[in-house]
């Protein structure tokens, strides 16, 4: 028993280290990835997300790329009174599909883990505000509906980065947003 315990601890440490590197879509194509996406599911250990996850609805994100290869994101979130717009810019990290951002002492690491470009994308984000970092995976779909098979694939990936089912929000349809109703953040 005393020789087995150190081996188990070492094996666990190796597994944790192996899980620390988040994969990025191979041969990532910015032209195919750009466009309108619906965020249909999300999973995160962020306390703010967890406090709101039961009230959230599907949102729309539009992705574009600058001439320098940076990722520009504009998200529209439905709220009871209005639609909230958020604009973010992520710098290319040197690896296609991997982007970073630093704004207001907050660091973000964004990776497109998996996509077929036509139907779905699974996007990983690590946010570090100097305290406890938070991890989020989002399921982007070109249409608001999500198949059970795609949801299963999403669940397998979020488990691989240490997130659990109790942190999951499958976002109900939000209807179409009316232009001009939201503010810009």
N, C-alpha and C positions, 0 to 999 in steps of 0.2 A: 504494500500500500504506500509506503513512504517513497518508493521509487516511481510509482505511477503518478502521484500528485504533481511533482515538478514537470513531468512530461505533459500532463494535461494543461498545466498553466502555460507552458511554452507553446503548445498547440493552439490554445486560445489566443495568445498574443499574436501568433502568426496569422490567425484568421482575422483578427481585428485589424492588423496592419494591411492585409490583402484587401479588406473591405474599405480601406481609407481612400483608395484611388477610384474615383468615379469615372466610368468609361464615357467616351464621346463617340457619337455616330461616325463610323468610318466613311471616308470620302464625302464629307459634309458638303452639300451644294446650297449656297446662299440663294441662288436664283429660284430654286425649287421650294426652299423653305419660306421665302418672303410671302407676305399676303395676310389674309384674315384668318384668324383661328378663334375657336370657342374654347374657353377653359371649362371643361365638363367635370373634372374631378381634381381634387388636391388633397395632399396629405402633408402635415407639418407638425413639428414639435414647438413651433412659435407660440408663446402664450397669447398674443393678440389674435392670431388665427384661431386658436382653440376656443377663445371666448366668443368668437363670431361665427364659427363654422356651421352651426345649425340654422343660421339666418341667411347664409350666403346663397346666391343664385349664380348661374352660369354667366360669365362675362365674355367680352370680345377683346381680343388683342390683335393689333395689326403690327406686323414685323416688316421692317425695311432695313436696308444696309446702305451705309454711306459709301462714297467713292473710296475711302480708306479701308473699308472692310469692317467698320464698326457696326454693331447691331443697335438699331433704334426701335424702341417698343412704345406703342401707345395703347394703353388698356382703358376700357370703359367698363366701370363697375355699376350695376344697377343698385340704387338705394331707394328707399320708400318715397322720398320727395323728389329726387333728381338722379341723374347719372353722373358719376364722378369720373373725370378723365385724369390719368396719370401718364406722364411721359418719362421714359428712362433711356439713357444711352450707355451702352456697354462697349468697352474697347476690346478689340480682338487681342487674344492672349498670345498669339503666335501659332496656335493650333486651331484649324477650322472647326467650328462648332463649340468653341470654348471662349467665353468672354468674361471680362471683369469690370467692376465699377467701384469707384470710391467717391462718396458724396456725403457731406455733413458727418464726417468721422465714421461712416458706415461703409464697410467693404462687402461687395457682393461678388460671388463666383457663380456664373451661369453656364450650364453645359447642356447641350442637346444630346441626351443619352441615346435616343432611338427615334427614328421617324421613317415613314414611307413616303412622306411629302404630300401625298394625295388625300390621306384619311386621318392620320394621327401623328403626334409627336409627344415624347415624354421629356420634360424639361426639369432639370435639377437646379436648385438655387441654394447656395449657402450664404446666409447673412451673418455678418459679424459686426456687432456694435460695441465691441470692447468688453462685453459681459459674456454671457453664455451664448455661443453661436447657435443659430437655428437653421434647420434643414427643411426644404420643401421640395416636393415633386409635384408637378402639375401635368395633367393629361390634356393636351390640346387636340381638338378635332376640327376638321373643316366644316362639319355639320354639327348641330347641337346634340344629336343623338349619339349614344355610345353603345357598342355591342357588348354582350356579356364576355366574349372572347377577348376583346380589347381591354375591358376592365380587369380581367384575370391577368393579362400580361402586365398591366400597370401595377397590380398588387404584388406580383412576383418581383418587379423591379424595386418597388419602395421597400420591400422587406430586405433587399440586398444592401440598402444604405442605412439599415437600422431603424426604420420607421415601422409602426405597427398599425393594425386595423382600427384601433380606437382613435387614431389621429386622422382618419380618413373622412373626407366630405365628398359625397357624390352630389354635384350641384344641379339642382332642378333647372329646367328651362326658364329663361327670364323674359322671353318675348323679344321683339326687336326694339332697339333703342332709338329714341327720337333725337336726331341731330339738333344741337343747340340747347339741349336741356341741361347739360352738365357743365361744371366749371373745370378749369385746368389746374392741376396741382403741380 
